[in-house]
């Protein structure tokens, strides 16, 4: 879900023809300064899902990813582009210690599953013998595949 537009519709990750991923329908904000970016982060954090568990009174119930696309226009008309992905990952949870049930249990399982998928991608990227990287095993790794490798 889009933390800058929480009432919006369900987001979908898409691939461009060049293979780059993007989030269809995600809010886009134009920034001129680091302060603008900080304001956007604060705005998004207000809509972030948290819940209390036996291990943590303010446990994040999801990962949060801020994608920054940078564009610099030089005096000679040249344009330079780059990107930065900032990910705040929800922590792995030992289900037997948190005592979560119902929706909280499903959230914790999804968090653990995506963190495991991220670890699998990183391991595959560091293994020179591997030819397949399992980016599509989770939404998180599919979204971050360009940044990961």
Phi, psi and omega in degrees: 000153184272113182289343177271347177215069187296339179273357182289179182280172181296133182275152178228138175273130182237165176242134174282171180298332179277001178094352179289144180265152174209164180254112181291125176087003180289147177296142176236135180236138177268131183236143177249349187207163174301327179298324177298318180295317178300320179297320179293319178299315178299317179300314179294320181296335178295336183256006181284138182280126174228159179205160179269137173231176178292343182260338189204125182285338179231062183283127175294136181258010179194167173275158176230132180234127174250121181254120180250119175258120183257135177227128177238125177256118182276162182300330181277006178094352178289145179240128177252138181229147177204171181220155179219127177251121176252118182243126173254102186273134174294145183285151174295142184236132172279108187299329180287342180260337183277336182057037176272150179223170175060230182298320179300323178294317179296320177298314180298320178296319178295319178299310180298320180296316182289326176293322176295317178297321177297315177299320178296320178294316180297317177298317180295323179293332181270352180264107184297340181279341183283135177254341181246129174253124187279058181298328185278007180286344176207159178298319181300309183289327177294318179295321185267008186301324179294323180283328183283327180157000000 
